[in-house]
Amino acid sequence: MWNKQLTWLCLSMVNFGKNLANIRKSRQLTQLALANLLDIQPRMIGRWEQGQAKPQFDYIIKLSQILEVSIDHLLLGEEGQSSPIFDIKNKRLKELCKQTDLLKQEDQEVICHFLDMAVRHDKLREIIDKRRL
């Protein structure tokens, strides 16, 4: 049983490096930026993408979460692609997010900063409201 699962996992990892590089680039992330998000050395991303090393399973999970793809898509590429893990329900916000992808990196960072502030403000408001009760 374990042997079959291990064989499947090894076969699934054949194109892992190429898949990772393609997905990372489509998200406009550098190897350094992705490494920082994973809290690892940037050279590890390069080794994974070049097929010189394979990540531990916990990093595969983190990669799928950060890159917002399924584990199948990460391991199998396009044939493993399914519906997105995260989908924006608000149509206006979703369209704005698509347009944001076309902006320069520094403009995207400004937008991320404002979104982060709004989320933090909302969480803080929830905490204050709970304490008032």
Kinemage of the C-alpha trace (Angstrom):
@kinemage 1
@onewidth
@group {chain A} dominant
@subgroup {mainchain}
@vectorlist {calphas} color= white
{ca met a 1} P 0.000 0.000 0.000
{ca trp a 2} L 2.640 2.535 1.047
{ca asn a 3} L 4.850 1.472 -1.839
{ca lys a 4} L 2.112 2.320 -4.376
{ca gln a 5} L 1.491 5.732 -2.766
{ca leu a 6} L 5.204 6.475 -2.672
{ca thr a 7} L 5.576 5.458 -6.325
{ca trp a 8} L 2.656 7.743 -7.291
{ca leu a 9} L 4.181 10.642 -5.373
{ca cys a 10} L 7.590 10.145 -7.003
{ca leu a 11} L 6.048 9.956 -10.482
{ca ser a 12} L 3.974 13.061 -9.735
{ca met a 13} L 7.121 14.973 -8.859
{ca val a 14} L 8.741 14.412 -12.284
{ca asn a 15} L 7.689 17.846 -13.577
{ca phe a 16} L 7.385 19.498 -10.188
{ca gly a 17} L 10.274 21.925 -10.768
{ca lys a 18} L 8.932 23.088 -14.114
{ca asn a 19} L 5.417 23.413 -12.680
{ca leu a 20} L 6.691 25.396 -9.703
{ca ala a 21} L 8.686 27.772 -11.903
{ca asn a 22} L 5.749 28.348 -14.259
{ca ile a 23} L 3.272 28.994 -11.445
{ca arg a 24} L 5.733 31.233 -9.559
{ca lys a 25} L 6.383 33.317 -12.685
{ca ser a 26} L 2.662 33.553 -13.486
{ca arg a 27} L 2.213 35.036 -9.991
{ca gln a 28} L 5.037 37.492 -10.767
{ca leu a 29} L 7.097 36.258 -7.839
{ca thr a 30} L 10.870 36.052 -7.860
{ca gln a 31} L 12.626 33.089 -6.289
{ca leu a 32} L 13.737 35.449 -3.516
{ca ala a 33} L 10.181 36.661 -2.825
{ca leu a 34} L 8.827 33.103 -2.711
{ca ala a 35} L 11.680 31.995 -0.456
{ca asn a 36} L 10.904 34.868 1.918
{ca leu a 37} L 7.244 33.833 2.061
{ca leu a 38} L 8.323 30.274 2.900
{ca asp a 39} L 11.058 31.453 5.289
{ca ile a 40} L 13.750 29.423 3.496
{ca gln a 41} L 16.964 30.178 1.623
{ca pro a 42} L 16.371 31.367 -1.989
{ca arg a 43} L 18.764 28.724 -3.332
{ca met a 44} L 16.265 26.038 -2.246
{ca ile a 45} L 13.668 27.408 -4.672
{ca gly a 46} L 16.258 27.233 -7.444
{ca arg a 47} L 17.188 23.663 -6.524
{ca trp a 48} L 13.521 22.619 -6.513
{ca glu a 49} L 12.873 24.278 -9.870
{ca gln a 50} L 15.958 22.689 -11.435
{ca gly a 51} L 15.030 19.252 -10.131
{ca gln a 52} L 18.140 19.024 -7.936
{ca ala a 53} L 16.045 18.557 -4.794
{ca lys a 54} L 12.443 17.888 -3.802
{ca pro a 55} L 10.656 19.764 -1.016
{ca gln a 56} L 9.285 18.086 2.066
{ca phe a 57} L 5.533 17.612 2.013
{ca asp a 58} L 4.876 20.468 4.457
{ca tyr a 59} L 6.541 22.836 1.972
{ca ile a 60} L 4.371 21.460 -0.839
{ca ile a 61} L 1.328 22.365 1.255
{ca lys a 62} L 2.710 25.842 1.988
{ca leu a 63} L 3.550 26.350 -1.699
{ca ser a 64} L 0.021 25.446 -2.770
{ca gln a 65} L -1.414 27.892 -0.228
{ca ile a 66} L 0.942 30.752 -1.102
{ca leu a 67} L 0.600 30.240 -4.868
{ca glu a 68} L -3.157 29.630 -4.519
{ca val a 69} L -3.167 26.385 -6.519
{ca ser a 70} L -4.172 22.854 -5.642
{ca ile a 71} L -1.491 20.363 -4.686
{ca asp a 72} L -2.497 18.396 -7.795
{ca his a 73} L -1.823 21.418 -9.997
{ca leu a 74} L 1.534 21.956 -8.313
{ca leu a 75} L 2.556 18.308 -8.759
{ca leu a 76} L 0.840 17.442 -12.042
{ca gly a 77} L 0.746 20.789 -13.826
{ca glu a 78} L -2.159 21.677 -16.093
{ca glu a 79} L -3.693 18.191 -15.985
{ca gly a 80} L -4.009 18.481 -12.208
{ca gln a 81} L -5.610 21.905 -12.351
{ca ser a 82} L -8.964 22.239 -10.687
{ca ser a 83} L -11.043 25.112 -9.423
{ca pro a 84} L -9.128 27.756 -7.482
{ca ile a 85} L -8.636 27.275 -3.745
{ca phe a 86} L -9.717 30.866 -3.142
{ca asp a 87} L -12.293 32.756 -5.162
{ca ile a 88} L -13.398 36.359 -4.693
{ca lys a 89} L -17.192 36.485 -4.549
{ca asn a 90} L -17.597 40.268 -4.921
{ca lys a 91} L -17.624 40.831 -8.695
{ca arg a 92} L -16.348 44.424 -8.540
{ca leu a 93} L -13.493 43.477 -6.237
{ca lys a 94} L -12.651 40.462 -8.403
{ca glu a 95} L -12.451 42.630 -11.542
{ca leu a 96} L -10.309 45.196 -9.739
{ca cys a 97} L -7.979 42.405 -8.605
{ca lys a 98} L -7.592 41.225 -12.199
{ca gln a 99} L -6.736 44.774 -13.263
{ca thr a 100} L -4.314 45.084 -10.349
{ca asp a 101} L -2.279 42.196 -11.779
{ca leu a 102} L -1.469 44.455 -14.751
{ca leu a 103} L -0.065 47.269 -12.602
{ca lys a 104} L 3.602 47.845 -11.812
{ca gln a 105} L 4.966 45.988 -8.788
{ca glu a 106} L 5.297 49.141 -6.655
{ca asp a 107} L 1.655 50.071 -7.353
{ca gln a 108} L 0.591 46.554 -6.408
{ca glu a 109} L 2.492 46.918 -3.120
{ca val a 110} L 0.582 50.132 -2.317
{ca ile a 111} L -2.732 48.344 -2.943
{ca cys a 112} L -1.643 45.416 -0.768
{ca his a 113} L -0.719 47.847 1.994
{ca phe a 114} L -4.191 49.459 1.924
{ca leu a 115} L -5.952 46.075 1.860
{ca asp a 116} L -3.832 44.912 4.786
{ca met a 117} L -4.723 48.054 6.736
{ca ala a 118} L -8.459 47.549 6.043
{ca val a 119} L -8.351 43.921 7.196
{ca arg a 120} L -6.408 44.788 10.341
{ca his a 121} L -8.790 47.651 11.095
{ca asp a 122} L -11.783 45.303 10.756
{ca lys a 123} L -10.189 42.699 13.055
{ca leu a 124} L -9.388 45.363 15.623
{ca arg a 125} L -12.969 46.637 15.478
{ca glu a 126} L -14.248 43.078 16.104
{ca ile a 127} L -11.996 42.743 19.158
{ca ile a 128} L -13.158 46.071 20.570
{ca asp a 129} L -16.833 45.184 19.964
{ca lys a 130} L -16.413 41.839 21.754
{ca arg a 131} L -14.867 43.536 24.788
{ca arg a 132} L -17.785 45.963 25.020
{ca leu a 133} L -20.193 43.048 25.430
